[in-house]
Amino acid sequence: MTAIPAQRSIRPSVLYFGTPAALLATVNPDGRSNRSPISSVWSLADRLVLGLGLDGQAWLNLQRHAECVLNLPSARQWPQVERLARATGRAEVPAAKQAMGYVHVSDKFALAGLQRAQAELVQAERAAECPLQVEARLASPLSADQVQAANARGFAIVELQILRVHAHEDITVPGSQHVDTQAWQPLIYLFRHYCSTSLPMAANFRAEQPLTTTFAQEAST
Ligand SMILES: Cc1cc2nc3c(=O)[nH]c(=O)nc-3n(C[C@H](O)[C@H](O)[C@H](O)COP(=O)(O)O)c2cc1C
């Protein structure tokens, strides 16, 4: 029988146990696309579910304009994500975010250094370099009750319907609809560290636990 390791209860400040990082493109009031790094995302059948903070531009945008693109970067694209980490599309940066060092950036596509690509079914733009890009729209219009529930909870749970998936050919299995899981290396956000599906790549600026020297050396080679 396998020996069970000793256990204890812990109270982690976040429970980011490892989900893909994504760049969520939503439509700003001026019609241009904003881009928000997120990691609270999961998918089932034709649905995507996101967890969004109430003080971000993404939530404001989705309440006004139902369409978006979920761009999924590869593990090696962590610098592009981290470049956006202290930026918000909100013209007036909320006080709590100011205290964390966030600044307003109106063109986050330029800040990330990723090219825009027109989507086929929605107004929000795709990030051309991201190997997977998912066009989506709210599964149903947001009701006043849903907004109220989000306000009461302190964050929003947003259900999206997937409209179209774009994939770089080199991460697909030729002649099929499949993603090649040997070729696709998603960027995983794990307790505020950027990881590949094998090794951690780098630490987010809010990470509470620095990477060990071993991993840092691995990442820099
Ligand atoms: C890797 C990473 C993952 C994040 N995950 C989320 C998330 O799941 N939900 C969320 O609301 N904010 C998340 N954030 C914080 C947002 O990126 C931040 O609130 C930012 O201001 C959003 O941009 P916006 O205000 O232009 O929408 C994450 C940040 C990083 C760097």
The ligand as an ORCA input file, in Angstrom:
! r2SCAN-3c Opt
* xyz 0 1
  C      -1.695     35.884    -14.717
  C      -2.814     36.718    -14.169
  C      -4.038     36.128    -13.909
  C      -5.100     36.900    -13.449
  N      -6.322     36.303    -13.262
  C      -7.404     37.072    -13.053
  C      -8.707     36.505    -13.067
  O      -8.894     35.300    -13.255
  N      -9.759     37.331    -12.888
  C      -9.598     38.691    -12.703
  O     -10.592     39.415    -12.590
  N      -8.368     39.247    -12.656
  C      -7.269     38.474    -12.857
  N      -6.033     39.033    -12.869
  C      -5.907     40.473    -12.578
  C      -6.308     41.313    -13.798
  O      -5.433     41.090    -14.860
  C      -6.317     42.771    -13.382
  O      -7.452     42.973    -12.579
  C      -6.339     43.752    -14.519
  O      -6.538     45.032    -14.000
  C      -7.408     43.481    -15.523
  O      -7.295     44.414    -16.572
  P      -8.503     45.393    -16.885
  O      -8.737     46.236    -15.680
  O      -8.047     46.198    -18.066
  O      -9.675     44.513    -17.209
  C      -4.929     38.285    -13.247
  C      -3.691     38.865    -13.484
  C      -2.641     38.093    -13.941
  C      -1.319     38.750    -14.228
*
